[in-house]
């Protein structure tokens, strides 16, 4: 019924291990970087009253400014949830009291779990239900577009940054290996946290762009018969 962009499938990048002295390090498989976008099926919540959903905070900037009065009729609940794991491995250098450390696997998951909340008074009206769902699905689609974009760019960013530093480190003194491993994890964490911040900002901008006066008015214009019911339904907001 509604056309939503599907999330891209798992993005797997296999990166060649590199180190200035890698010939002395134990042989190992190349580093694997997996960036996995996930989405749960859209859920719907129509059990809450119009008055109740006014108490929820949203990221939307009121397009009516300081002089208008806006009423939240529906909203999408759910944020983009990024998480990651970093797996390192190490090995001793044959014939020396030395070791090498390398990235074995870096997995990033970007998940969205959207719920569309519609005031039950409006959900009961077939026309408004359809109009509001169509609007809120634009928010879901925007999130999916952001997740797809960053699922592609994060892997590329990791490849570029780690290639310049090396996917493996060593040989080094065995007693230094733990400290080096912590630095290697920290580098990946810094790269990812910056990308997640960019993703959050872009997500907010895309979401706010959807909630404009023209869009709000177009939702109401689709259901002119509902205007007759508004006075009674909205009266409860001032009680």
C-alpha positions as CSV (number, residue, x, y, z in Angstrom):
1,X,0.0,0.0,0.0
2,X,2.8,2.4,0.9
3,X,6.1,2.3,-1.0
4,X,9.1,2.3,1.4
5,X,12.7,2.0,0.4
6,X,14.1,-1.3,1.6
7,X,17.2,-1.4,3.6
8,X,20.4,-2.4,1.9
9,X,21.6,-5.9,2.6
10,X,24.6,-6.6,4.8
11,X,27.7,-4.6,3.6
12,X,30.8,-6.7,3.9
13,X,34.2,-5.2,3.2
14,X,37.3,-7.5,3.5
15,X,40.3,-5.4,4.1
16,X,43.9,-6.6,3.5
17,X,46.1,-6.6,6.5
18,X,49.1,-4.3,6.3
19,X,52.0,-3.3,8.5
20,X,55.5,-2.0,7.7
21,X,57.0,-5.2,9.2
22,X,54.1,-7.6,8.5
23,X,56.5,-10.2,7.0
24,X,57.7,-10.9,10.6
25,X,54.1,-11.2,12.0
26,X,52.2,-14.5,12.0
27,X,50.1,-15.1,8.9
28,X,46.4,-14.4,9.5
29,X,43.1,-13.8,7.6
30,X,42.4,-10.3,6.4
31,X,40.4,-8.0,8.6
32,X,36.6,-8.3,8.0
33,X,34.5,-5.2,8.4
34,X,30.7,-5.8,8.4
35,X,28.2,-2.9,8.4
36,X,24.7,-4.2,8.9
37,X,21.5,-2.1,8.6
38,X,18.5,-3.5,10.3
39,X,14.8,-2.5,10.5
40,X,12.0,-3.9,12.4
41,X,8.5,-4.1,11.0
42,X,6.6,-0.8,11.6
43,X,4.3,-1.1,14.6
44,X,1.2,0.9,15.3
45,X,-0.1,2.3,18.6
46,X,-3.7,3.6,18.5
47,X,-4.6,3.1,22.2
48,X,-3.6,6.6,23.5
49,X,-5.9,9.6,23.6
50,X,-5.3,12.9,21.8
51,X,-4.7,14.6,25.2
52,X,-2.3,11.9,26.3
53,X,0.0,12.1,23.3
54,X,0.4,15.9,23.8
55,X,2.6,15.0,26.8
56,X,5.3,13.3,24.6
57,X,8.3,15.4,23.6
58,X,9.4,15.2,19.9
59,X,12.3,16.6,17.9
60,X,9.9,18.6,15.7
61,X,10.2,22.4,15.6
62,X,6.7,23.9,15.6
63,X,6.2,25.3,12.1
64,X,3.5,27.6,13.3
65,X,6.0,29.7,15.3
66,X,5.2,31.6,18.5
67,X,1.7,32.8,17.5
68,X,0.1,29.5,16.3
69,X,-1.1,26.6,18.2
70,X,-0.2,23.1,17.0
71,X,-1.7,19.8,18.1
72,X,0.2,16.5,17.9
73,X,-2.2,14.1,16.1
74,X,0.4,11.4,15.5
75,X,4.1,10.9,15.7
76,X,6.8,8.3,14.9
77,X,8.5,6.8,18.0
78,X,11.9,5.3,17.7
79,X,15.5,6.4,17.0
80,X,18.3,5.0,15.0
81,X,20.3,2.7,17.3
82,X,24.0,2.2,16.3
83,X,26.1,-0.4,18.0
84,X,29.5,-2.0,17.2
85,X,32.0,-4.6,18.3
86,X,35.8,-4.7,17.7
87,X,37.6,-8.0,17.8
88,X,41.4,-8.1,17.8
89,X,43.8,-11.0,17.6
90,X,47.5,-11.3,18.3
91,X,50.4,-13.7,17.8
92,X,54.0,-14.1,18.9
93,X,56.9,-13.5,16.4
94,X,58.8,-16.7,15.9
95,X,62.3,-16.6,17.3
96,X,61.8,-13.3,19.1
97,X,60.3,-12.1,22.3
98,X,57.9,-9.9,20.3
99,X,54.3,-9.9,19.2
100,X,51.9,-8.5,16.6
101,X,48.3,-7.3,17.0
102,X,45.7,-7.0,14.3
103,X,42.1,-6.2,13.7
104,X,40.3,-9.5,13.2
105,X,36.7,-8.3,12.9
106,X,34.8,-5.0,13.1
107,X,31.0,-5.3,13.1
108,X,28.7,-2.3,13.0
109,X,24.9,-2.6,13.3
110,X,22.6,0.3,12.6
111,X,19.0,-0.5,13.7
112,X,15.7,1.2,13.5
113,X,12.5,0.1,15.3
114,X,9.7,2.4,14.4
115,X,6.3,2.7,16.0
116,X,3.7,5.0,14.6
117,X,1.5,6.5,17.4
118,X,-1.9,7.9,16.4
119,X,-4.4,9.4,18.8
120,X,-7.2,6.9,19.1
121,X,-9.9,9.6,18.3
122,X,-8.2,10.2,14.9
123,X,-7.4,6.6,14.3
124,X,-11.2,5.9,14.5
125,X,-11.7,8.2,11.5
126,X,-10.8,6.2,8.4
127,X,-9.8,9.1,6.3
128,X,-7.6,10.7,9.0
129,X,-6.1,7.4,9.9
130,X,-5.0,6.9,6.3
131,X,-3.7,10.5,6.0
132,X,-1.7,10.4,9.2
133,X,-0.2,7.0,8.5
134,X,0.9,8.3,5.1
135,X,2.6,11.2,6.7
136,X,4.3,9.2,9.5
137,X,5.6,6.7,7.0
138,X,7.5,9.6,5.4
139,X,9.4,9.8,8.7
140,X,10.1,6.1,8.6
141,X,11.3,6.4,5.0
142,X,13.6,9.2,6.0
143,X,15.2,7.1,8.7
144,X,15.7,4.2,6.3
145,X,17.4,6.5,3.8
146,X,19.8,7.8,6.5
147,X,20.6,4.2,7.6
148,X,21.2,3.1,4.1
149,X,23.5,6.0,3.4
150,X,25.6,5.5,6.5
151,X,25.7,1.8,6.2
152,X,27.6,2.4,3.0
153,X,29.8,5.3,4.1
154,X,30.9,4.0,7.5
155,X,32.6,0.9,5.9
156,X,34.4,3.2,3.4
157,X,35.4,5.5,6.2
158,X,36.8,2.7,8.3
159,X,38.8,1.4,5.3
160,X,40.3,4.8,4.6
161,X,41.3,5.6,8.2
162,X,42.6,2.2,9.1
163,X,44.5,1.8,5.8
164,X,46.5,4.9,6.7
165,X,47.4,3.5,10.1
166,X,47.7,-0.2,9.3
167,X,45.3,-3.1,10.0
168,X,48.0,-4.8,12.0
169,X,50.7,-3.5,14.3
170,X,54.1,-5.0,15.1
171,X,56.4,-6.5,15.9
172,X,56.5,-5.0,19.4
173,X,57.5,-5.9,22.9
174,X,55.1,-8.5,24.3
175,X,54.5,-6.3,27.3
176,X,53.4,-3.4,25.0
177,X,50.8,-5.4,23.2
178,X,47.9,-4.7,25.6
179,X,48.4,-1.0,25.5
180,X,48.6,-1.0,21.7
181,X,45.4,-3.1,21.5
182,X,43.6,-0.5,23.6
183,X,44.8,2.3,21.3
184,X,43.6,0.3,18.2
185,X,40.1,-0.1,19.8
186,X,40.1,3.6,20.7
187,X,40.9,4.6,17.1
188,X,37.9,2.7,15.7
189,X,35.6,4.0,18.5
190,X,36.6,7.6,17.6
191,X,36.0,7.0,13.9
192,X,32.6,5.5,14.5
193,X,31.4,7.9,17.2
194,X,32.1,10.8,14.8
195,X,30.1,9.1,12.0
196,X,27.3,8.4,14.4
197,X,27.2,12.1,15.4
198,X,27.0,13.0,11.7
199,X,24.2,10.5,11.2
200,X,22.2,11.9,14.1
201,X,22.4,15.4,12.8
202,X,21.4,14.5,9.3
203,X,18.6,12.4,10.7
204,X,17.2,15.3,12.7
205,X,17.5,17.6,9.7
206,X,15.6,15.2,7.4
207,X,12.9,14.6,10.0
208,X,12.3,18.3,10.7
209,X,12.1,19.0,6.9
210,X,9.1,16.7,6.7
211,X,7.2,18.6,9.4
212,X,6.4,21.9,7.6
213,X,3.2,23.9,7.5
214,X,2.4,22.8,3.9
215,X,2.7,19.1,4.9
216,X,0.5,19.6,8.0
217,X,-2.2,21.4,6.0
218,X,-2.1,18.8,3.2
219,X,-2.9,16.1,5.8
220,X,-6.0,18.0,7.0
221,X,-7.0,18.9,3.5
222,X,-7.3,15.3,2.6
223,X,-10.2,14.9,5.1
224,X,-12.5,17.9,4.8
225,X,-15.4,16.0,6.5
226,X,-13.3,15.6,9.6
227,X,-13.3,19.3,10.2
228,X,-16.9,18.9,11.4
229,X,-15.8,16.6,14.2
230,X,-12.7,18.6,15.3
231,X,-14.4,20.9,17.7
232,X,-15.8,18.1,19.9
233,X,-12.6,16.0,19.7
234,X,-10.2,18.8,20.4
235,X,-12.4,20.2,23.2
236,X,-10.9,17.7,25.6
237,X,-7.4,19.3,25.2
238,X,-8.5,22.4,27.2
239,X,-10.4,20.6,30.0
